[in-house]
């Protein structure tokens, strides 16, 4: 029986050490149980609400204290149907972004996605997390620079969308490998959009924490859409919408905490 004796003392410490190392360094990409792809967004900081923002206010530094995973693409119609079992979108196509879903609808999607994987790590990104991920450490109007003439290579917007959404991932990604951050569909955020920024700036939080949503309207939207001119597709542009309603230009992107 000598051949069954395995040198556990020498082998196991190396394996365990490797596993600890992997835990400390999250994978750059991940895929969940229904095939949704996520990109690692590292911790860091940035200046939010640049002078390029439509609703101007004091530019302030935001610290993203923890890394997180963000959907590589907006949630697609196929992914929505796998979780929710229905088809709410106006423009049909499994690879197109789901749209015509309200913020409240999205919260139900998140609830079911968390239940499906027995976790509580899925949610929408906050406005600050969204802008940080979109910018990918850039300080320009768009994540690719300041030239509006290049937007068509990165986004579906009024100038090239032909009055409809398009399958995700057909345009170039931002520097962190995130697609459709500009254009295609507006994206719901988790928090409320404070448009009257000067009056409410004292309530702003200095890091990646968010305002608690306690009303049914004014949820933040980011990214612009197929129906918008280039100006509304800027990294810093903000809009808002009533949480009870959806629109054919409005979808979302999922965040997964590490």
Secondary structure, DSSP 8 states (H G I E B T S, - for coil): -GGG---HHHHHHHHHHHHHHHHHS--SEEE-TT--EEEEE--EEEEES-TT-SS----EEEEE-S-EEEESS--BHHHHHHHH-----SS--TTBB--S--HHHHHHHHHHHHHHTT-S-EEE--HHHHHHHHHTT--SSBTTBS-GGGGGGT-B-TTTS-SS--BTT-S---TTS--SSSBSSEEEEEEE--SSHHHHGGG--SBS------SSS-EEEES--TTS-GGGGSTT-EEEE-TT---TTEE--EEEE-
